[in-house]
Amino acid sequence: SICAEDLAQPINEILVAAAGAASEIGLEAVPIAGSVEVTLPETLIPRSRFDGFDYTPIANTVLFFGNAAPPVGTPFRISYSTYAEITR
């Protein structure tokens, strides 16, 4: 709410959503959000908005934060589970 005493959290969420929309790391399918994992060749990157990554569902992208952002050109893998569509 714009009437909240502390607007830091809502503003932060708006900034993350905007960054997610601008991210070039889009996913091919919509994942189960809690299943997203990002790994460098030998390291699992933690899910963290401080030093890690996070998934932005609005844009269906992954963002890196802090020291966890790999240098440009570094290969990484994003894995996740998706829901199966079942027809009867």
Secondary structure by P-SEA (a helix, b strand, c coil): ccccccaaaaaaaaaaaaaaaacccccccccccccbbbbccccccccccccccccccccccccccccccccccbbbbbbbbbbbbbcc
